[in-house]
Amino acid sequence: MKIDFSRFDQCRVLVVGDLMLDEYVWGSVERISPEAPVPVLSVIREEFTLGGAGNVAKNLAALGAGVAVAGVVGKDPQGEKLRAELAKLGVDGNAVVADPKRPTTRKTRIIAEHQQVLRIDRETTNEISAASTDALLRRANELLNTADVLLISDYGKGAVTRRLVASLAGKAREAGKIAIADPRGMDYSKYAGLTLITPNKKEAGLAAGVEIRDEPGLFAAGRRLLDTVAVEKLLVTCGKDGMLFFERGAAPLKFGTRAQQVYDVAGAGDTVAAALSLGLAAGFPYPDAIRLANTAAGIVVGKVGTAAVSRAELLEALQPSRGPAALKLKDPAEMEGIARELRRSGKRIVHIIETIKAGPTAHGTRRTKKKRPPSPASP
């Protein structure tokens, strides 16, 4: 598959959905609290990154797209921090609405001695107010005029209401623009009027009311969803088994994936939605855009945490002459990012340095290897 990545630079995607701030707190534990039998964490450092619809925007920005985001945050320091993280990526956050009655969705992971010991969620899953919906629609509708594709990222945190979807879907349809949703929940009638939805296999089975045990069950679930939900197309992601594409009036298309080691599936759905949207924004036919998304997903599951896929990684993976082992070779800049993600997830990193020692032997030069024992990286 040959891709002209320069086309991505002219593409603009509008991401609408649930914005989250992921917080990581590292520390050490050296004593038990005198107040209760619990460890005392001495904080060493903290780090923030984007989650939810923000992670979708991060993936799009990493591939060179112009990205605008519409969502709701609280009127709090975390909301300002989330806006700042979007700005760092060059993402347009002018359509992010601050609601003083809601907190910014924040997930805090506490990591002690290379191990995640606790996660704290600060959020509300209630639907956003009518006033916030109005403000969000007003700003999103303006941005949709200049967007090539609309992408709705629903994490069930209240921003993606039926009224919001119906209004945006209608405007996108009138403008002849593709509208995609990464869905949530079991009632997909909420997404009526959109072009395409991208559930994973488990989500598709639950929404269709079909227990998927084999491929016939998967086909049955896909057909039922397409029959009962007013969308034009359906892409079911199946992890290591690839993807299945359903379209009205056509036979389903199956897309296999390259076997590889899976480290973390977190954020894989975000990567699929982002790469698929960008491929369609660039004018690729659906099969080519799906292959692009499938390849991107295969890369991101080999990383740790909610990571983004770069153009260089996609280009490497799409080279037909390169085998799967080529993706394991990383340059120093990539290794720095991988190490950061591993530490963020509480993993321990070790390194082995080999030195070559030469000396004479009866048959010529003797070569011996000297190994340095592994040492843990600092958290």
TILUM-237379 format. One line per field, with one value per residue (C-alpha): residue number from 1; residue in three letters; x, y, z. Coordinates in steps of 0.2 Angstrom, whole numbers. Layout:
# TILUM-237379
resi NUM | ...
resn ALA | ...
east X | ...
north Y | ...
up Z | ...
//
This chain:
# TILUM-237379
resi 1 | 2 | 3 | 4 | 5 | 6 | 7 | 8 | 9 | 10 | 11 | 12 | 13 | 14 | 15 | 16 | 17 | 18 | 19 | 20 | 21 | 22 | 23 | 24 | 25 | 26 | 27 | 28 | 29 | 30 | 31 | 32 | 33 | 34 | 35 | 36 | 37 | 38 | 39 | 40 | 41 | 42 | 43 | 44 | 45 | 46 | 47 | 48 | 49 | 50 | 51 | 52 | 53 | 54 | 55 | 56 | 57 | 58 | 59 | 60 | 61 | 62 | 63 | 64 | 65 | 66 | 67 | 68 | 69 | 70 | 71 | 72 | 73 | 74 | 75 | 76 | 77 | 78 | 79 | 80 | 81 | 82 | 83 | 84 | 85 | 86 | 87 | 88 | 89 | 90 | 91 | 92 | 93 | 94 | 95 | 96 | 97 | 98 | 99 | 100 | 101 | 102 | 103 | 104 | 105 | 106 | 107 | 108 | 109 | 110 | 111 | 112 | 113 | 114 | 115 | 116 | 117 | 118 | 119 | 120 | 121 | 122 | 123 | 124 | 125 | 126 | 127 | 128 | 129 | 130 | 131 | 132 | 133 | 134 | 135 | 136 | 137 | 138 | 139 | 140 | 141 | 142 | 143 | 144 | 145 | 146 | 147 | 148 | 149 | 150 | 151 | 152 | 153 | 154 | 155 | 156 | 157 | 158 | 159 | 160 | 161 | 162 | 163 | 164 | 165 | 166 | 167 | 168 | 169 | 170 | 171 | 172 | 173 | 174 | 175 | 176 | 177 | 178 | 179 | 180 | 181 | 182 | 183 | 184 | 185 | 186 | 187 | 188 | 189 | 190 | 191 | 192 | 193 | 194 | 195 | 196 | 197 | 198 | 199 | 200 | 201 | 202 | 203 | 204 | 205 | 206 | 207 | 208 | 209 | 210 | 211 | 212 | 213 | 214 | 215 | 216 | 217 | 218 | 219 | 220 | 221 | 222 | 223 | 224 | 225 | 226 | 227 | 228 | 229 | 230 | 231 | 232 | 233 | 234 | 235 | 236 | 237 | 238 | 239 | 240 | 241 | 242 | 243 | 244 | 245 | 246 | 247 | 248 | 249 | 250 | 251 | 252 | 253 | 254 | 255 | 256 | 257 | 258 | 259 | 260 | 261 | 262 | 263 | 264 | 265 | 266 | 267 | 268 | 269 | 270 | 271 | 272 | 273 | 274 | 275 | 276 | 277 | 278 | 279 | 280 | 281 | 282 | 283 | 284 | 285 | 286 | 287 | 288 | 289 | 290 | 291 | 292 | 293 | 294 | 295 | 296 | 297 | 298 | 299 | 300 | 301 | 302 | 303 | 304 | 305 | 306 | 307 | 308 | 309 | 310 | 311 | 312 | 313 | 314 | 315 | 316 | 317 | 318 | 319 | 320 | 321 | 322 | 323 | 324 | 325 | 326 | 327 | 328 | 329 | 330 | 331 | 332 | 333 | 334 | 335 | 336 | 337 | 338 | 339 | 340 | 341 | 342 | 343 | 344 | 345 | 346 | 347 | 348 | 349 | 350 | 351 | 352 | 353 | 354 | 355 | 356 | 357 | 358 | 359 | 360 | 361 | 362 | 363 | 364 | 365 | 366 | 367 | 368 | 369 | 370 | 371 | 372 | 373 | 374 | 375 | 376 | 377 | 378 | 379
resn MET | LYS | ILE | ASP | PHE | SER | ARG | PHE | ASP | GLN | CYS | ARG | VAL | LEU | VAL | VAL | GLY | ASP | LEU | MET | LEU | ASP | GLU | TYR | VAL | TRP | GLY | SER | VAL | GLU | ARG | ILE | SER | PRO | GLU | ALA | PRO | VAL | PRO | VAL | LEU | SER | VAL | ILE | ARG | GLU | GLU | PHE | THR | LEU | GLY | GLY | ALA | GLY | ASN | VAL | ALA | LYS | ASN | LEU | ALA | ALA | LEU | GLY | ALA | GLY | VAL | ALA | VAL | ALA | GLY | VAL | VAL | GLY | LYS | ASP | PRO | GLN | GLY | GLU | LYS | LEU | ARG | ALA | GLU | LEU | ALA | LYS | LEU | GLY | VAL | ASP | GLY | ASN | ALA | VAL | VAL | ALA | ASP | PRO | LYS | ARG | PRO | THR | THR | ARG | LYS | THR | ARG | ILE | ILE | ALA | GLU | HIS | GLN | GLN | VAL | LEU | ARG | ILE | ASP | ARG | GLU | THR | THR | ASN | GLU | ILE | SER | ALA | ALA | SER | THR | ASP | ALA | LEU | LEU | ARG | ARG | ALA | ASN | GLU | LEU | LEU | ASN | THR | ALA | ASP | VAL | LEU | LEU | ILE | SER | ASP | TYR | GLY | LYS | GLY | ALA | VAL | THR | ARG | ARG | LEU | VAL | ALA | SER | LEU | ALA | GLY | LYS | ALA | ARG | GLU | ALA | GLY | LYS | ILE | ALA | ILE | ALA | ASP | PRO | ARG | GLY | MET | ASP | TYR | SER | LYS | TYR | ALA | GLY | LEU | THR | LEU | ILE | THR | PRO | ASN | LYS | LYS | GLU | ALA | GLY | LEU | ALA | ALA | GLY | VAL | GLU | ILE | ARG | ASP | GLU | PRO | GLY | LEU | PHE | ALA | ALA | GLY | ARG | ARG | LEU | LEU | ASP | THR | VAL | ALA | VAL | GLU | LYS | LEU | LEU | VAL | THR | CYS | GLY | LYS | ASP | GLY | MET | LEU | PHE | PHE | GLU | ARG | GLY | ALA | ALA | PRO | LEU | LYS | PHE | GLY | THR | ARG | ALA | GLN | GLN | VAL | TYR | ASP | VAL | ALA | GLY | ALA | GLY | ASP | THR | VAL | ALA | ALA | ALA | LEU | SER | LEU | GLY | LEU | ALA | ALA | GLY | PHE | PRO | TYR | PRO | ASP | ALA | ILE | ARG | LEU | ALA | ASN | THR | ALA | ALA | GLY | ILE | VAL | VAL | GLY | LYS | VAL | GLY | THR | ALA | ALA | VAL | SER | ARG | ALA | GLU | LEU | LEU | GLU | ALA | LEU | GLN | PRO | SER | ARG | GLY | PRO | ALA | ALA | LEU | LYS | LEU | LYS | ASP | PRO | ALA | GLU | MET | GLU | GLY | ILE | ALA | ARG | GLU | LEU | ARG | ARG | SER | GLY | LYS | ARG | ILE | VAL | HIS | ILE | ILE | GLU | THR | ILE | LYS | ALA | GLY | PRO | THR | ALA | HIS | GLY | THR | ARG | ARG | THR | LYS | LYS | LYS | ARG | PRO | PRO | SER | PRO | ALA | SER | PRO
east 0 | 8 | 3 | 7 | 9 | 10 | -9 | -11 | -4 | -19 | -32 | -43 | -52 | -65 | -65 | -80 | -81 | -76 | -60 | -50 | -33 | -22 | -11 | 3 | 11 | 27 | 35 | 43 | 37 | 48 | 36 | 18 | 7 | 5 | -13 | -18 | -10 | -7 | 10 | 15 | 20 | 34 | 30 | 45 | 37 | 20 | 16 | 0 | -6 | -22 | -35 | -51 | -55 | -39 | -29 | -38 | -32 | -15 | -14 | -21 | -8 | 6 | 1 | 2 | -17 | -25 | -35 | -49 | -57 | -74 | -78 | -82 | -70 | -73 | -69 | -54 | -34 | -36 | -46 | -33 | -20 | -29 | -31 | -12 | -8 | -19 | -10 | 7 | 1 | -4 | -23 | -36 | -45 | -56 | -72 | -68 | -82 | -79 | -93 | -92 | -104 | -93 | -76 | -63 | -62 | -46 | -39 | -24 | -13 | -1 | 15 | 26 | 42 | 38 | 21 | 4 | -4 | -20 | -30 | -41 | -55 | -63 | -77 | -96 | -105 | -121 | -125 | -119 | -132 | -143 | -132 | -116 | -123 | -129 | -112 | -103 | -114 | -112 | -93 | -92 | -104 | -93 | -77 | -87 | -88 | -69 | -67 | -65 | -71 | -81 | -75 | -85 | -76 | -89 | -82 | -99 | -94 | -109 | -103 | -109 | -128 | -141 | -145 | -127 | -125 | -141 | -137 | -119 | -124 | -137 | -125 | -112 | -124 | -130 | -112 | -108 | -95 | -91 | -96 | -88 | -91 | -81 | -97 | -101 | -115 | -127 | -140 | -132 | -148 | -140 | -128 | -142 | -137 | -119 | -108 | -99 | -97 | -81 | -86 | -74 | -80 | -86 | -95 | -103 | -109 | -117 | -125 | -132 | -138 | -127 | -115 | -100 | -90 | -85 | -84 | -102 | -108 | -97 | -105 | -122 | -119 | -112 | -127 | -140 | -132 | -132 | -150 | -156 | -144 | -147 | -129 | -122 | -106 | -99 | -81 | -79 | -61 | -56 | -39 | -27 | -40 | -40 | -56 | -72 | -81 | -99 | -108 | -126 | -129 | -111 | -103 | -93 | -74 | -61 | -45 | -31 | -17 | 1 | 5 | 15 | 18 | 5 | 10 | -5 | -22 | -25 | -30 | -30 | -48 | -42 | -29 | -40 | -53 | -39 | -30 | -47 | -53 | -37 | -36 | -54 | -51 | -36 | -48 | -43 | -56 | -63 | -53 | -37 | -41 | -46 | -29 | -21 | -30 | -27 | -8 | -8 | -18 | -5 | 9 | 1 | -3 | 16 | 18 | 14 | 0 | -10 | 3 | 2 | 8 | 20 | 22 | 39 | 32 | 17 | 29 | 40 | 26 | 18 | 35 | 31 | 50 | 51 | 47 | 38 | 56 | 60 | 47 | 57 | 72 | 71 | 81 | 87 | 73 | 60 | 68 | 66 | 48 | 46 | 55 | 44 | 28 | 35 | 40 | 23 | 15 | 26 | 37 | 55 | 68 | 85 | 99 | 113 | 129 | 140 | 159 | 170 | 187 | 200 | 215 | 227 | 222 | 230 | 219 | 219 | 209 | 199 | 183 | 174 | 159 | 158 | 140 | 136 | 122 | 105 | 101 | 84 | 80 | 75 | 56
north 0 | 16 | 32 | 50 | 57 | 75 | 74 | 74 | 91 | 99 | 89 | 96 | 85 | 91 | 80 | 82 | 72 | 68 | 76 | 69 | 73 | 58 | 62 | 51 | 53 | 44 | 42 | 31 | 22 | 20 | 20 | 15 | 29 | 31 | 36 | 20 | 4 | 11 | 16 | 34 | 40 | 53 | 61 | 63 | 69 | 72 | 71 | 75 | 69 | 69 | 56 | 52 | 64 | 72 | 56 | 56 | 73 | 69 | 54 | 66 | 79 | 66 | 62 | 80 | 84 | 101 | 97 | 106 | 100 | 103 | 97 | 102 | 104 | 111 | 129 | 123 | 122 | 105 | 112 | 125 | 111 | 101 | 117 | 119 | 101 | 104 | 120 | 111 | 99 | 114 | 108 | 122 | 121 | 137 | 126 | 119 | 125 | 128 | 122 | 129 | 115 | 101 | 95 | 91 | 73 | 67 | 50 | 50 | 35 | 33 | 24 | 18 | 8 | 5 | -2 | 6 | 5 | 16 | 25 | 40 | 46 | 63 | 64 | 65 | 55 | 65 | 73 | 91 | 105 | 112 | 128 | 119 | 109 | 125 | 133 | 117 | 116 | 134 | 133 | 115 | 120 | 135 | 123 | 110 | 122 | 121 | 103 | 88 | 75 | 75 | 63 | 60 | 52 | 45 | 39 | 40 | 55 | 66 | 77 | 67 | 69 | 63 | 81 | 85 | 70 | 73 | 92 | 88 | 73 | 84 | 98 | 86 | 77 | 94 | 98 | 81 | 78 | 61 | 59 | 45 | 40 | 29 | 23 | 19 | 10 | -2 | 9 | 14 | 23 | 38 | 38 | 39 | 49 | 47 | 39 | 26 | 19 | 10 | -2 | -16 | -34 | -34 | -18 | -24 | -40 | -31 | -17 | -30 | -43 | -56 | -67 | -67 | -84 | -86 | -78 | -82 | -74 | -58 | -57 | -59 | -45 | -33 | -36 | -34 | -17 | -11 | -16 | -8 | 8 | 22 | 23 | 19 | 9 | -1 | -5 | -18 | -19 | -37 | -35 | -47 | -54 | -37 | -28 | -32 | -18 | -18 | -8 | -8 | -17 | -25 | -41 | -38 | -35 | -43 | -35 | -46 | -40 | -44 | -55 | -46 | -45 | -35 | -24 | -13 | -11 | 6 | 19 | 7 | 13 | 31 | 27 | 18 | 32 | 45 | 36 | 31 | 49 | 56 | 43 | 47 | 66 | 64 | 56 | 38 | 25 | 16 | 0 | 10 | 21 | 5 | -3 | 13 | 12 | -7 | -4 | 11 | 0 | -14 | -1 | 7 | -10 | -13 | 2 | 5 | 17 | 29 | 32 | 40 | 33 | 44 | 45 | 37 | 22 | 21 | 22 | 9 | -3 | 0 | -5 | -21 | -26 | -24 | -38 | -36 | -37 | -20 | -11 | -17 | -7 | 11 | 26 | 35 | 48 | 34 | 25 | 40 | 41 | 22 | 23 | 37 | 27 | 12 | 22 | 30 | 13 | 8 | -4 | -7 | -4 | -13 | -11 | -23 | -16 | -28 | -24 | -33 | -38 | -44 | -55 | -68 | -86 | -101 | -98 | -79 | -66 | -70 | -61 | -61 | -53 | -44 | -40 | -27 | -33 | -25 | -9 | -2 | 15 | 28 | 30
up 0 | -6 | 4 | 0 | 17 | 11 | 8 | 27 | 29 | 20 | 29 | 44 | 56 | 69 | 85 | 96 | 112 | 130 | 135 | 149 | 158 | 163 | 178 | 183 | 201 | 204 | 221 | 234 | 249 | 264 | 279 | 285 | 290 | 309 | 306 | 297 | 290 | 273 | 265 | 264 | 246 | 245 | 228 | 216 | 201 | 191 | 173 | 163 | 146 | 136 | 136 | 128 | 114 | 118 | 114 | 97 | 93 | 99 | 86 | 72 | 76 | 76 | 58 | 53 | 51 | 56 | 71 | 80 | 96 | 104 | 121 | 139 | 154 | 171 | 176 | 186 | 185 | 177 | 163 | 160 | 160 | 147 | 136 | 138 | 132 | 117 | 113 | 114 | 100 | 89 | 91 | 90 | 107 | 105 | 105 | 122 | 133 | 152 | 163 | 181 | 187 | 181 | 185 | 172 | 169 | 177 | 180 | 192 | 193 | 208 | 205 | 219 | 216 | 198 | 202 | 199 | 216 | 214 | 202 | 207 | 195 | 196 | 185 | 182 | 169 | 169 | 153 | 150 | 153 | 139 | 140 | 138 | 123 | 115 | 117 | 111 | 96 | 91 | 91 | 83 | 69 | 65 | 64 | 54 | 40 | 37 | 42 | 30 | 42 | 58 | 72 | 87 | 102 | 115 | 131 | 140 | 151 | 146 | 132 | 118 | 120 | 107 | 103 | 100 | 88 | 79 | 76 | 70 | 59 | 50 | 47 | 41 | 29 | 22 | 18 | 11 | 24 | 32 | 50 | 61 | 79 | 90 | 100 | 118 | 127 | 120 | 112 | 95 | 89 | 97 | 82 | 68 | 53 | 54 | 40 | 50 | 68 | 74 | 89 | 94 | 93 | 111 | 110 | 93 | 101 | 116 | 106 | 93 | 107 | 99 | 108 | 97 | 99 | 81 | 64 | 59 | 76 | 71 | 54 | 62 | 74 | 61 | 49 | 64 | 68 | 50 | 49 | 65 | 66 | 54 | 48 | 31 | 36 | 51 | 55 | 69 | 76 | 81 | 89 | 83 | 71 | 61 | 56 | 47 | 36 | 33 | 20 | 14 | -2 | -2 | 5 | 21 | 19 | 31 | 34 | 42 | 53 | 55 | 70 | 83 | 101 | 110 | 125 | 128 | 119 | 129 | 116 | 101 | 97 | 97 | 85 | 73 | 73 | 70 | 56 | 47 | 48 | 41 | 27 | 22 | 24 | 12 | -1 | 1 | -4 | 11 | 9 | 9 | 24 | 34 | 29 | 35 | 52 | 54 | 51 | 64 | 77 | 74 | 79 | 94 | 103 | 103 | 114 | 132 | 137 | 127 | 113 | 96 | 80 | 70 | 51 | 51 | 60 | 48 | 33 | 40 | 43 | 25 | 17 | 8 | 8 | 27 | 39 | 56 | 64 | 57 | 68 | 83 | 78 | 86 | 85 | 101 | 100 | 99 | 113 | 124 | 121 | 124 | 140 | 146 | 143 | 151 | 167 | 166 | 167 | 182 | 172 | 176 | 163 | 162 | 150 | 145 | 137 | 128 | 125 | 113 | 120 | 108 | 111 | 102 | 101 | 92 | 78 | 77 | 86 | 102 | 105 | 122 | 127 | 144 | 150 | 163 | 175 | 172 | 182 | 185 | 178 | 190 | 191
//
